[in-house]
């Protein structure tokens, strides 16, 4: 899995979704890089925020789901 950050338009209701089409179309590999861009653009501070996202391959997601399923069954 890999973490990355985007500068995304804030929703009025405060919910955060992975709406990549509502970003500045740049992926930042560190939060420091994202904040550097965000801090250097006044427009971003009013209408955008930094969102952390996690990417993984479908196979990795399947493995995580299986592990979660086993853990949930053991809790019962």
C-alpha positions as CSV (number, residue, x, y, z in Angstrom):
1,X,0.0,0.0,0.0
2,X,1.1,3.5,-0.7
3,X,0.0,6.8,0.9
4,X,-0.4,9.9,-1.2
5,X,-1.9,13.3,-0.8
6,X,-4.1,15.5,-2.9
7,X,-5.4,19.1,-2.7
8,X,-9.1,18.7,-3.0
9,X,-12.1,21.0,-3.1
10,X,-13.9,21.2,0.3
11,X,-17.5,20.0,0.4
12,X,-20.0,22.2,2.1
13,X,-21.3,19.3,4.1
14,X,-17.8,18.5,5.5
15,X,-17.7,14.9,4.1
16,X,-14.5,13.8,2.4
17,X,-14.7,11.5,-0.6
18,X,-12.0,10.3,-2.9
19,X,-13.1,12.6,-5.7
20,X,-9.9,12.8,-7.6
21,X,-11.6,14.8,-10.4
22,X,-12.1,17.6,-7.8
23,X,-8.3,18.0,-7.1
24,X,-5.7,20.3,-8.6
25,X,-4.8,17.2,-10.6
26,X,-1.5,16.7,-8.8
27,X,-0.6,13.7,-6.5
28,X,1.9,14.5,-3.7
29,X,4.0,11.7,-2.3
30,X,4.6,13.5,1.0
31,X,2.3,15.7,3.1
32,X,5.1,18.3,3.3
33,X,5.0,18.7,-0.5
34,X,1.2,19.0,-0.4
35,X,1.3,21.6,2.3
36,X,4.0,23.6,0.5
37,X,1.8,23.9,-2.6
38,X,-1.4,24.6,-0.4
39,X,0.4,27.3,1.6
40,X,1.7,29.0,-1.5
41,X,-1.7,29.4,-3.2
42,X,-4.1,31.7,-1.3
43,X,-7.1,30.4,-3.3
44,X,-6.5,26.8,-2.0
45,X,-6.7,27.9,1.6
46,X,-10.3,29.1,1.3
47,X,-11.8,26.4,-0.9
48,X,-9.5,23.4,-0.7
49,X,-8.0,21.0,1.9
50,X,-5.4,18.3,1.9
51,X,-6.7,14.7,1.8
52,X,-4.6,11.6,2.5
53,X,-5.4,8.7,0.3
54,X,-4.1,5.1,0.2
55,X,-3.5,3.1,-3.0
56,X,-3.1,-0.6,-3.3
57,X,-3.4,-3.3,-5.9
58,X,-6.7,-5.2,-6.2
59,X,-5.0,-8.4,-4.9
60,X,-3.8,-6.5,-1.8
61,X,-7.3,-5.2,-1.2
62,X,-8.7,-8.8,-1.5
63,X,-6.1,-10.0,1.0
64,X,-7.0,-7.3,3.5
65,X,-10.7,-8.1,3.1
66,X,-10.1,-11.8,3.8
67,X,-8.0,-10.9,6.9
68,X,-10.8,-8.6,8.1
69,X,-13.4,-11.3,7.5
70,X,-11.4,-13.8,9.5
71,X,-10.8,-11.3,12.3
72,X,-14.6,-10.5,12.4
73,X,-15.5,-14.2,12.6
74,X,-13.1,-14.8,15.4
75,X,-14.6,-12.0,17.4
76,X,-18.0,-13.7,17.5
